[in-house]
Amino acid sequence: MGPPHVWGAIGFSFSSLQSRSPASAAVWFSGTAEDEGFQYRRTNFGTIKPQWRRQMVKYFSSEPPGTVVVDTKHHFLYWIWENNMALRYGVGVGKEGFQWFGHARVDRKALWPRWVPPPEMLERKPNLPKLVKGGAPNNPLGPRALYLYRDGRDLGYRLHGTLEPWSIGNDVSSGCVRMFPEDVIDLYQRCPIGTRVLVLEHIAAAKEG
């Protein structure tokens, strides 16, 4: 059985793909890595600012361990640990006009998901491919996708990988939370179905120390 479809990945923005010349983009990558029978381009973390690299930090939150907290203002995703600690990831988030906030739940997960642009996106950009297979080098979701639901309804937003490591730390998407491929692989194995997700509304609901 092939990878599942990702229908209507509303939060992804295809517009910035190929936005850099191959020469300028090359410095952001360091070879390739094998994963579940596919390859992805490894991030050259030497080009990444230290704050966007995955790291354990002090983080004070009322959320229970195992919760995912997304701080859209500061472009961080926190996986809450015990004793006021969290694993922090740098992320890219929704650009102005595409941001959303509140609670959600991971109700679906996919390894190397296919990407199917929703009809409304194809209307705006008819040159988009109708389907990008899982594992394809131009698949914008990368190696993993975690689907966000609220009250049993698919919100259309995902936590997923990116082909554009330079976009981490910026407001770039149509609402999805994008991560380095290495980081979404790491987060994927930490988050079972039912994981609680909180997207902060640009306020310090929790404090990092």
Buried (B, 14 or more C-beta within 10 A) or exposed (E): EEBBBBEBBBBBBBEBBEEBEEEEBEEBBBEEBEBEEBEBBBBBBEEBEEEBBBEEBEBEBEBEEBBBBBBBBBBBBBBBBEEBBBBBBBBBBBBEEBBBBEEBBBBBBBBBBBBBBBEEBBEEEEEBBEEBBBBBEEBBBBBBBBBBBBEEEBBBBBBBBBBBBBBBBBBBBBBBBBBBBBBBBBBBEEBEEEBBBBBBEEEEEBEBE
